[in-house]
Amino acid sequence: NMLRHAAVFAGSALRVGARVASEARQLQQIRYLNIHEYQGAELMAKHGVRVPPGIACHTPDEVAAAAAKLSGDSGEVVVKSQVLAGGRGLGTFKSGLKGGVHIVPAGDAKALSEKMLGQVLVTKQTGEAGKPVNALLVAEKMTLVNEMYFAILLDRASAGPMVIACSEGGTSIEDLAESHPEKIIKMKIDLDAGLTQAQALELAEGLRVSGDANDAAKQLRALYDVFVQSDCTMLEVNPLAETDEKLLVAADAKLNFDDNAEYRQKALFALRDHSQEDPREVAAGAHDLNYIGLDGNIGCMVNGAGLAMATMDIISLHGASPANFLDVGGNASEQQVVEAFKILTADKKVKALLVNIFGGIMKCDVIASGIVNAAKQVGIQVPLIVRLEGTNVEAGKEILKASGMDIIAADDLDDAAKKAVAALA
């Protein structure tokens, strides 16, 4: 069962309401699919979950038409930036416009959209670079009461899904969990039984639903159905709210999906928006390389995640900073090595390159050939430090020597790190 295995290998610490797109960098590349709010709403609606009426727009004219259609009795609509990051409402566009979410009269929506589309929104989760806004969700302004929090995550300890819920939503659940942990509801779900009617009713009571409990339970079970049937790693609804008619609505949701399920979720994975991702990581993913960009100036190419992290640590120990995490894996081809060098040399911050290979399955002569071919194709304009050890190491060193390239050879990891740091001077 894929869901059970995914739960076993999920993070050991279950952070309440943690968004997968955390600011904290994890030194391994986990390409969990993340989709936009409007795409998530469409998916949930297919499973019977109530969502606010809304229309995704990519041009100001589309915004104007959607606003006219959705303005309703209030004459107002909600215009929401579609970026793969939280904190949109308090974000700021690089143009100076404050807020990535606005409630405006329908007649003003087009003019507002002209200031939002094509601009870069910076939030607490995007970092200084921000994210481009290429789409807006125009939604009906609804009267929401009784805002709650509801999420389904994977719990490693129980090797299955866990519901995290709270009767107080629409705000930072992390802050609430820290100040009032007693308000947080946690419920483990048996994979075979799923979210039962009894559990759903218990959750509805804990959420203090004021409407029909059976209807609320039906909505919660529909959300669980989305989680399981779509191979989610996380489903977070904040807020899950009641309308003035006392009906539950998933007012805003974030969904992430397990990339191991791509083979059976092809329609979902076709929604991936590469414009929201680091282009270097996109390029690395296309060649099955594990890459994460960092802020330092020594580019690293290593085989094996553990060796990569050790390399980064020892660079820091000697007073410099790694520019990336790049693991070519244990069976990389020569062409993958070439592509890795293209990614590294394209980073303008990189002032030195450190190759650290311990050949087991990965052969040193393959790495050496890749280095030579990469130098021929893209050119290497910064100092290159290479440490090779293991399978076919002598053949690898001979390839590098015969290439005539200006390579700084290192005897071991410590020597390599010292030479890389010295090369920056």
N, C-alpha and C positions, 0 to 999 in steps of 0.2 A: 504494500500500500504506500503510494508516493507521499501522501499526506503524513502518515506516521513517520516515515523516514525523514521527511523535511522537518518535522517537529523535533526529532531526536537530535538533528544537527543544527537546530536553531540556536541563537545566542544563549549562553548559560544564564544570563541575568535578564529576567523579564521586566523591562521598564514599563511602568504603567503609562499607557497611551503613547509610547515612544513612536515617533515617526521614523520610518526607515531612512528617509532622507535627512539623517542627522548631520549636524555640523561636524561632529567628531569623525575623523577619518579612520577607517579600519584598513589595516595594511593587508588586505586581500581584496581582489576584485570580485564582487558578487553582483552580477548584472541582473538584479531583480527588475522586472518590467514595472514601470510606473506610468500610469495613464492620466490624462487630464480630467478635470472635474466633470465636464460635459460628457466625456466618454464613459466615465464611471456611472453617471446618472442614467445614461442609456442602457448600460449593462444591468443595473439594478432594476430598472423598470421592466426589462424583459423577464425578470424573475418574480415580478409582482410586488416589488417594493415601491411605495409611493415616493415620488420626488417632485420638487417644485417644477412647474412648467417652465421650460427654457429653450432657447435656440442658440446654437453655436454660430458665430459670425466671424468672417475674415476680412470684411471690407466695411467702411462707414455706411455704404448704402444698405448692406445687409443688416447692419445695426438699426438703421432707421426703420426698415420694414419690420424687423422683429419687435422693436419698441412699440410701434403702432399696434401690433397684434396682441401684445402682452400687457399693455398698460392698465387694462381693467378699470374698476371704479375709481381707484386712487389717482389714476393718470400718471403714475410713476412706475419705473422699472429699476431693477438692479443690474448694474453693468460690472461684470467680474473678469479681471485679467486671468487668462489661462496660462499659468506657469507651473512647473513641477516643483513647487516649494511652498512651505507654509508661511504665515505672517503677511499675506498679501494686503490685507486691509490697512496695516500699519506701514506698508512698504512705501518707497519713494522712487519715482522714475528718475533716471539720470537727467532727464530734461528739466526736472524740478517739480513736476506735478506730484502732489502728495496723495497717497492712497491708491491701491490697486483694485479696490472695490468701491463703487459709488452707487448711491440711490439718487436718481435724477428724474425730473419730468420727462416724459417720453419724447417731447419735442427737442430736448437738449441732448439726447443720447448720441446722435450722430456727431455733433460738434465735439463732445467729450471723447468719443471713440477715435477721432482724428488725432487726439493728443496721446492716446494710449497704444493704438496699433502700430507696430513697427518700432516701438520704443523698448528700452531696457528697464526692467523693474528690479530694484534691489530690496530684499527683505532680510530678516534676521537669519534666514536659512540659505540664502543664495550665495553669501559672501559678497565681496566688493564688486565682483564681475557682473553680478546680476543675471537675469534670465530674459531673453527676448519675448515680447508679447506678440504672438502672431495670430492669436484668436481671442475673442471675447465671448463670454456667455451672457446673453441678455435673458434675465429671468423675471418672472412675475413677482411683484412685491407681495409677499404673503404676511398675514398677521399670525405670528408664531408665539405661542405661550408655552410655559413648562419645558424649557430647553434642557435636554439631557445629553449624556455622553454614552456612547455604546461602541465597543470595539471587539473584534475577534482576532486573537494573536495565536502564535504557536508557542506552546510551553514545553521546554525541553524536559523538565522534571517529570511531567506526566506523559510525555511523548504524544501529545495531542493538542487540540485547540483549547483555548481558554477565553472565556468572555470577561472583559473588563467593562464595568458599567458604573454610572453615577447619576444620581437624580439631578445633579447640577452640571449643566453643560454650557457650550457656547463660549468657554474660556479655556485657559491653560490648565489642562488636566494634571500636568506634572506638578504645577504649583499647588493645586488643590490636594493632590495626593501627599505632598510633603507637609502641608499645614494641617490637613484633616484626613489622615489615612483611614479613619473609621468610616468615612463616607464612600469609600471605594468598594464596589462589589466585584468579587472574583468567583468565577464558576468554571470548573473543569468540565469538558464535554467528552463523553465517550465516543470514540470514532465509529463504532459499530451502531450505536443507538442514535447518534446525532443529537441535536438539540430537541429534547422531548417537549411535548405540550406542557407537562408539569413544570419543567424547568423554565419554559418561556413565560408561563403564568407567574412563577416566582420572581423572575426578572422584571416583569411588568409591575408587580407589586413593589419591588425594590426601587424602581424608577419613579414610583408615585404617579403612574399614569392615571389621569382623571377620566378618560373615556372608557370605552368598552374593553375589558381586559382580554377577551378572546380575540378581538380584532388586533389588539396590540401584540398578542402572542403570535398571531399569524404573520405580522410584519417582521417580528424578530426571527421567526423561523425562516422567513423568506431571505433575510439577510444572511443567515447561516447557510442557506442553499447557495447563495451567490459565492460565499467563501469556499465551499467544498467543490461545487461544480466548476468553478473558474480557476481552481488551484491557486487560491490566494495565499500569500504569506502574512498578509494583514488586511483587515477591513476596519476602517475607523470612521464612524459617523459622529461629527461634532459641529453643530448640534443635531441630535435626533430630537425633534420637537413635535408638539401637538399644535394643530391649527385651532382657530376659534370654533371649529366644528368638532373639536376633540378627536381628531384623526392624526395618527402618527405619520410624520413625514421625515425622510432622510434629507435634511436641509442642505447639508454639505458633507461630502464623504471623500475619503482617500483610500485607494486600493493599490496594493502591490501584489505581484504575481511571481510564482516560482519559475525561474528560467528553465529548470529541468523539465517543465511541462510544456515547453514550446512545441514539441512534436505533436501534441494533441490540442493545443490552443492556438492554432495558426491564425485564426481571425483576430484574436486578442493581440497577438504579438505583431500583427501587421499595423497596429495602432501606435507602435513605438515612435516617439517624436525625437529624432536625433538632434534637432536644433536646441533641445534643452540639456544636452549632454556635452561633456568636454570632448571636443573633436578628436583629441589625441586618444582618449579612451575608446571612442567609436572606431577609430582606425585600428587600434590594438585588438579590439574585439573581433573585427573582421578577419584578423589573421590568427585568432586563438592565442593571443598573448595577454598576460595578466599585467595591466598597467594602471597606475594611479599617479596623476601629477601632483607634485608637492611644490614647496616654495624655495627650495635650495638651489645650488648652482653646480653640483656634481651629479651628472647623469650616471645612472647605474644600470647595468645589464647583468643579471645573475640567473642561475638556474636553481630553482627551488625556493619556496616561500621562506623557509627558515633561514637559509643562507642569505637571502635578500634582506631580511630584517636584521641579521647580524651585520651585514655590510653597511646598512644604513646607520646602525648604532655605532659602529667603529668610526665611521666618517664623522659623526657628531662628537665622538669622544676626542677626536683629534682637532676639533675646532671649526669644522665646516658643516654644511647642511646638504642632505640629498635632494636632488631635484625631482626624484620620482621613485616609485616602486615598480620595477619591471622584472617579472619572472618569465623566462622563456620556456620553462618547463623542462621535463626530463627527456623529451624526444623531439625537440624542435628541429625543423629542417633548415637547410642553408638559406632558403628564401625567407623563412620567418626571422632569421637573424638579420638579414638585410632590411626587412621591414622594421624590425626593432630599432635599428640604427637610424632609419629615416625618421622615426618618431622622436628619438632622442635628439638628433641634430637639428630638428625643426624648432626645438625649444630655445628661444633666444636667451633664456636665463642660464643655460648650461655653459659653463666655462671650462669644464674638464669632463672626460668620460672614463668611467671605471668599469671594466669587464672582469667579473669574478666568477670563474667556472670551476666547479668541482665535478669532473667527469665520472659518472657512473654509467647510467643509461645514456646520458648525453655525452657525445664523443667530442673531445677537444679539437680534433681536426675539422669537424663539421663547423664548430664555432669559428675556428680560425679562417676557414674558407669564406664563411659569411662575413667576417670582419673585412677581409680583403675585397670582396665583391661590393660590400657597402661603401667602402672608401672610393672605389672606382665609380660607383653610380652617383653618390651624393656628395662625396668629398667630406673630409673631417678636418675642420679648421681649428679645433681645440686640442689640447694635449690628451693623448689616449694612453691609459694605463691598463695593462692586461695581466691578470694572474690566472694561469691555467694549471690544473692539477687533475690527475686521474687518467681515465681511459684515453689512449692514443695521445698522451700529452706531448711526447717527443715529436710526433708527426705534426701536431698542431703548432708547436714552437717553430718547426722547420718551415711550415707554410708561411708563418708570419715573417720569419727572417728572410725568406726568399722573395717576399713581396716588395722589399725595399722601403716599406712604410716606416715612418718615424714613430716607433712604439716604445713606451717606457715599460720595461718588463719588471714584474714584481715576484718575489719568492714566496710570499704568503699573504694572508689577508691583512695583517697589521702593516706589513711593508707596503702593500698596495694602497691602503688608506692614507698612510703618511705621504706617499709620493703624489697621490691625487690632491691632497690638501696643499702640498708644496707647489704643485703645478699652477695653483690659483694665483700665486704671488707674482 
